[in-house]
């Protein structure tokens, strides 16, 4: 029952509108706002918490490999985002929250490398 509640909560929270921080020329533009946004945007926080929950469910090497790959590729995605306009960023974040929520709720088991690769794709957003 808790897994269904977690998945339902993730779906509900991800249904909110897109954040204006990903729009070029947003009022909150700036280095400090760019660093703070992943920590203040609910969609980003949900994705990061889901990565940690799933990594703890996987255990073993995945406990550090999955979150480490997420953080490393998130930095790459931030650098890439400053160079080019990435399409459908918010849609990618919402999709990652949904998929990660399902993985956590179903306690899906993947090898550590596959889990790290999957969250790396999500981290680009």
VENURTA-V655274 format. One record per backbone hydrogen bond with DSSP energy under -1.0 kcal/mol. NH is the residue of the N-H (numbers start at 1). CO is the residue of the C=O. If there is no record, write none. Layout:
# VENURTA-V655274
nh->{NH	NH}
co->{CO	CO}
This chain:
# VENURTA-V655274
nh->{5	6	7	8	9	10	11	12	13	14	15	22	23	26	29	34	35	36	37	39	40	41	45	46	47	48	49	50	51	52	53	54	55	56	57	58	59	62	63	64	65	66	68	69	70	71	72	73	74	75	76	77	78	79	80	81	82	84	92	93	94	95	96	97	98	99	100	101	102	103	104	105	106	108	115	116	117	118	119	120	121	122	123	125}
co->{1	2	3	4	5	6	7	8	9	10	12	19	20	23	26	30	31	32	33	36	36	37	41	42	43	44	45	46	47	48	49	50	51	52	53	54	55	59	60	61	61	62	64	65	66	67	68	69	70	71	72	73	74	75	76	77	78	80	88	89	90	91	92	93	94	95	96	97	98	99	100	101	102	103	111	112	113	114	115	116	117	118	119	122}
